């Protein structure tokens, strides 16, 4: 029977087309997964770079902050002693102490930022919290390299290689494939 053979042929072609479409969608899903992974790696690298520079920068002022904290505490103790001696005008001493306390609060905030920067870098490196390590000091002047591309080429490369945009492209292609497959079936 020609009709049966024709029906089987149509069914086989349709089955092959659906299978091919599903395979293309599975390939696009895999490509989307790779782009999500690439984006995650880029974000981790950016976070590590940011944490490193924060830790290096805060480490360079840590000694100054500690010294200023000690000096502020010393001035606060001296002011408290002199306040007792100034029975007539304690208001000036209290205003001075208030400004010293505000300075001390700001210094404590800076110290907390230093600790947080170091803790974040430690966590990103996967080290236990109490491990001590020394950060390599960056050169005082970073070398400036000549760019290999002009601005327009760099924009094109950035758009072409951006993981989120590539993932969106694969997702759109997969959705279009699914819509085509549903319209045939």
N, C-alpha and C positions, 0 to 999 in steps of 0.2 A: 504494500500500500504506500502510495506516494504521499498521501496526506499524513499518515503516521510518521513516515521518515522525515517529512518536512517539519512536522511538529516537534519531533525529537531534535532535529537540527536547530530549530529556533530556540528550543529549550536549552540545548547545549551552548549555543552562542550567548544566550542571555545569562546562563549560569557562569560561563567564562567571564563575561563582562562584569557581572556582580562581584565575582571573585577577584578580578583584576582591580576593580574600584576599591574593594575592601583592603586589598594589599597596598594600594597607593595611600589609602587613609592610615593604615597601620604604619607605613613609612613616615608619613607626615607627623603622626603621633610621636614616633621615636625622635624625629628631628626637633619637635617642640620640647620633648623631654631634655634633649641635649642642650637646647638654648636656655631652658630654665636652669640647668646645672651650670652652664657657662656664666649666666647672670649671677647666680649665687656665688660662684668663685670670684667674679669681679667685685662683688659687694664685700666679700670677706677681705680681699686684697686691699680695697679702698679703706675699710675699717682698720686694718692692721697698719697701713701707712699713716692714717690719721692718728691712731693711738700712739704710734711711735713718735711722731712729731710733737704731739702733745706732751708725752712723757719726757722727751728730750728737752723741750722748751721749759716745762715746769721744773725739771731737774736742774736746769741752769740757774733758776732763781730761788731754788729751795733754800740754799744757805743764806741768801739775802733776807728771805721771809723769816727764817728762824732768828737771824740777828735782829731784825726789826721788831719781832715779837718780844724778844728779851729786853730790848731797849724800851719798848712801850711799857712792859710790865715794871721795869725799874722806875720809869718816870711816874707811873701810877702809884707805886709805893712811896716815892718821894713826895708826890702831891698829897697823899693821904697824911703823911707826917707833917707837912707844912700847913695843911688845913687845920690841924689841931693847934698849931702855933698862931694862926691868924684867927683870933677870936672875933675881931671887928667885921671882917669882910670874907666870910666863908663862900659867898656866892661865886667869886672868881675861881676859887679852887675847885668848886663843884662843876662849873662849866668846863674847866680844863680837864677834869677827870672824865666828864661825859664825852668830850671829844677823843680822849685817849681810849675810852671803852669802845667807841665807834671804830676807831682805827684798829683796835684789837679784834673786833668782830670781823672787819674786812680781811685782816690777815688770816684769821681762822678759816674764812671762806676760801681764800687762796690756798691754804694748806690742805683743805678738804679736796679742792680741785686737783692738787698735785697727787694726793693719795689715790683719787679716783682715776686719774690718767694712768698711773702706774698699774693699778688693779685691772683696768680694762685691757691694757697691753698684756699683762700676765695671763688673763683669761683667754684672750685671743691666741696666745701662743700655746695654750693648753697646759700651762704649768700650774702646780699647786700654789695656793695663795701665799704661802710664807717662804717661797723660794727666793733667794737673793740672786740677782744678776746685775751685770754692768752693761749699760747701753753704749754701743759704739757711738762716739761723737761724730757728727757729720762734719765735713770740711767747712771752714769758715766761709769760703766762697765756693758755691757750686758751679761746676763748669757749664757753660752754655753751649749746647750743641746746635749746629746749623740744621734747620728743618729740611727734610727731603722733599716735602710736598708744599704746594702753595695752598692758600686758605680754601679755595674751592675744592681741591682734591681731598683735603682733610675732611671737609664737610661731607663729601660723597662717601668717603671711607667710613666715617662715623655713622652715617645713616645706614649704609649697607651692612655694617658689621654689628650694629646695636642688637643685643640679644632679644630685647623685648619686641623690637620691630620685626625681627626675623621670626620670632615665635608667632606674632600676629599674622604674618604672611602665611606661615604654614597652617595656622588655624583657619584662615579664610579659604585657603586652597582645599583643606580637608572638608570644610562645610560646603563648598561649591561641588566637590566630588560627591558628597552625600546627597545634595539636592539633585544632581544629575542622575544618580543611581535611582532615587525615589521617583523621578519623573519617568524613567524607563520602565520601572516595575509597576 
